[in-house]
Amino acid sequence: MNGPLKAAWALTAFVVLLGAVLWVVTGEAVFAVFIVLGLLTALGAVLTGRSRPDGRSTGPKESNPS
């Protein structure tokens, strides 16, 4: 898994965790939106193959113009 992908997963986890904490602390259900959006982002990454468990990317191949 490369650096940008790790950062994206960390941001997704942060958004979900932040939404859960703020929902519990404030009691405002509007923070459930953070949880839903974070989970949808993660689901989209998994379903589109942008993040694979074996660490290989299925994204576009980098060309090496020599």
N, C-alpha and C positions, 0 to 999 in steps of 0.2 A: 504494500500500500504506500503510495507516494505522499509527500508532504501536504499538498493541497487537499487530497482526499481525506487525510487524517484531520486536517483543520475543519473540513466540511462536516465530518462526523462529530467532532468535538462541539462545533457550533450547534448542530442539531440536538445533541444531548443537552447542551446548556439551555437551549430554548425550552425544551420539554421540562427539564428540572426547574427552571425559573418559573414557568407557568404553574407547575404543581405547587411549588413553595408559596408563590404569591396568592394562589387560590386558597390554600390552607390558612395562610396568615391573615389575609384580608376578608376572606369569605365571599369575595366577589366572583361569581361564576364566569365573568367575562375572560378571566385568565385561562379558562379551558381552551380558548382559541389558540393560545400558545402551544398547548399540548397537541391539539389536533393538527395544527400546521407543521409542527416538528415531526410528528408521526407520518404525516402525508409526504413530507420531504424524504424521510428515510425509506418509506415504502416505494416512492418513485425511483430512488437511487437503486434499490434492490431489483425492482421489476424491469428497469431499463438496462440492467447489466452494468451500470457504471461502477458498481462496487461488488467484487466477487470475494467469496470466502478464502480462496486460495491466493489472493493478493494480485492476481493478474487483471489488467484492465481490458475491457472489450471495446474501448473507445477507438477513435481513429488512430491509425498507425502514424508514427512520426517518420517523415521522409528525411533522408540525408542527402541533400543536394551537394554533390562533390564535383 
